[in-house]
Amino acid sequence: MTYIEECFRNKGVRLTQQRRVLADTLKSADRAMTAHELFEAAGRARPGINFSTVYRNIEILKSVGLVCEIAGSGGNTLYAYRDDEEHHHHLICKGCGKTISFEFCPIDELKDVFKETGFIPTGHRFEVYGYCSECESKRRK
């Protein structure tokens, strides 16, 4: 059983052909995608898929733990494949869109502040925007 199949089975959700295509498309991408980019890429693998199907199934992929949502630059929401249950954050290239996951969590540095103030965080996001080495070298030319 593949990781994708396992995620669906563990949540009791049916793995349709459309959901598999979307998960596989995101898995094979080296960057996070907008819903429209995912629609275009998935359409090459499964002609005839429509945008509403893609958008609806993004939510299902998120619910089974295969996709995480990232706040992209310019206000776009991006979606990236998650190949583990581990908590992680992202580096996002503003040039090519490459998305790099990392496990260090800056929120850990605030544990004493939470304890002192009695604040109980319920969630957070941390994305760093900049340029990957390839895009930065192109920018310098």
N, C-alpha and C positions, 0 to 999 in steps of 0.2 A: 504494500500500500504506500502510495506517495504521500509526502507531507501535505499536499493540497487535499487529497482524499481524506486523510486523517483529520484535518481541521474541520471539514464539513461533517464527517461522521461523528466527531466528538461533540459537535453542537446540534446534531440531529437535523441538519439542513441538507436538502437534496443537491447534489452536484450536477447541474445541467451542463450541456455542451457550451452554452453561452458563458456560464460562470468559469468553466475551465479555460476557455479561450481568453477571457479577461485576465484571469490569474496568470496564465502562461505568458501573456503579452507583457504584463507588468514584471513578471519574474525575469524575462529575457532582456528587459530594458535596463540600461545603465543609469537611468535617471528617473525621477518622479515625473508624472505626466498629469496634465489637466484632463478633465473628463472628455473634452473634445479631442485631444491628442490620443487618448486611449480609444475612443470611438473610431478614429481614423486608422490606427494601427490594428485594432481588432477586426475592422472591416476588411483589411487585406487578408487576414487569416480566415475569416468567416463572412464572406460577402452577404449582404442582406441584413446584417445586424443593424438595429436602429438605435438612435441616440437614447431614447427613453429606456430601452432595455439596458443599455450600458449604465446609465445614471442610476437606475433602480438597483442593478446588481452590484454597483460599487458599495452601496450601503450593506448589502448582504455579505460581500467580501470583507468589509470592515467588521461586521458582527461576528464572523467566524475567526477573525484574527489574522487574515492574510494580507490586509491592506491597512496602511496607516495614512492619515490625512496630515498634510503639511501646509502651512500658510506660506504660499509662494510670494515672491516679490511682485509688486504691482497689484496686490489684492487677489491674485488667482489662487484657488485651492488646488493643491497638487496631491496626487495619490501615488504611493510607493508600495512595492511588495515587501511583506515582512516574512522572513524565513525563520523566525524564532519568536518565542514569547517574551524575550528579554526586553527590558525598557531601554530605549535608545533615542538619540537625537540626530540631527542632520546638518551637514555642511552642504550648501546648495550653490552651484556655480551660476552666476548671473550671465555668463557668456553662452555656455553650451547646455546648461540645465542639469549637468551631472549631479547626482545626489550621492553623498557619502554618509553612511551611518556611523555613529560612534557611541560607545557605551558610557563614557564619563558623563556624570550628571551634575551640573552646577548647583542643583537644588540641594544636594547633600551638604553643601557649605552653609546652608541656612537652617539646619536642624536645631542648633542652639537658639537661634532667633525664634523659631516656632515654639520651642519649649518655654522660653522666657515670656513670650507674649500670649501663649495659649492658642495661637493660631493653628488651625488644622487644615492643611492644604488638601484639596480633593482632586487636583490634577494640574498639569502644567505642560508647556511646550517650550522647546528651545531649538531654534534654527539659526544657523550662522550663514549669512550671505556674503559672497565674495567671488573670487575667480580661481578656478583650478589652475594647475601649473601650465597646462597647454594653452588655455585662454589668456593667462597672464603674459606668457611669452609672446603671443600674437599681439597683445595690446601694446607691448613695449617696442614693437617694430615700427 
